[in-house]
Structure formats: C-alpha cells, structure tokens
Amino acid sequence: MTDLKPILQSRSVWSSLVGIVCLTASVFGVETRLIDQGALAEALLQVATGISFVGSIIFRVTATSQLRPK
C-alpha cells in the first residue's frame, strides 16, 4: 500500500458518509410523505446503515492506496 490518493476518492470514506447520513436520518426520525408505513422507512434506513458500514470495512481492508490530505 504505497500509492496515495485523495480522501474523497476512497470508497471506504464514501461508504462511511452514507452510513452517517442514514444514521442521522434515523436518529432525527426522518419520515417520508410518500411511504405511509413508518416501520418500513425505519427498516430501510437501518439496512442502508448496516450495508454502508460493512462496505466501508470491506473497502478499507481491500484498499491498495493510502489516503492523503487534499
């Protein structure tokens, strides 16, 4: 892992950002007007959060480049 790349080119960073957005939406009780079932919206947010965090771990483990500040 000797290559360097900007932080925003990292799949791990983007996956973690998606997870943070989903978690924040869940904490603040984001509701959609189009989906009448609150439980469905909550479940989808939790699934997206879990997938994004698992993805960030996998992407970081398989990474071939180190991150560098912009």
QUIZIHU-V406677 format. One record per residue. N is the residue number from 1. RES is the residue in one small letter. D_FIRST is the distance of its C-alpha to the first C-alpha in Angstrom with 2 decimals. Layout:
[[N/RES/D_FIRST] [N/RES/D_FIRST]]
This chain:
[[1/m/0.00] [2/t/3.77] [3/d/5.83] [4/l/8.25] [5/k/10.89] [6/p/14.12] [7/i/14.72] [8/l/17.37] [9/q/15.23] [10/s/13.53] [11/r/15.40] [12/s/15.03] [13/v/16.83] [14/w/19.46] [15/s/20.08] [16/s/20.67] [17/l/22.94] [18/v/24.94] [19/g/25.38] [20/i/26.58] [21/v/29.01] [22/c/30.37] [23/l/30.78] [24/t/32.52] [25/a/34.76] [26/s/35.69] [27/v/36.50] [28/f/38.71] [29/g/40.45] [30/v/39.71] [31/e/42.42] [32/t/42.90] [33/r/46.38] [34/l/45.76] [35/i/44.89] [36/d/47.86] [37/q/46.27] [38/g/44.34] [39/a/43.00] [40/l/41.33] [41/a/39.59] [42/e/38.46] [43/a/37.15] [44/l/35.19] [45/l/33.57] [46/q/32.63] [47/v/31.19] [48/a/29.09] [49/t/27.88] [50/g/26.93] [51/i/25.16] [52/s/23.11] [53/f/21.96] [54/v/21.18] [55/g/19.27] [56/s/17.18] [57/i/16.26] [58/i/15.49] [59/f/13.43] [60/r/11.27] [61/v/10.94] [62/t/10.14] [63/a/7.74] [64/t/5.06] [65/s/5.16] [66/q/6.16] [67/l/9.94] [68/r/12.32] [69/p/16.08] [70/k/18.22]]
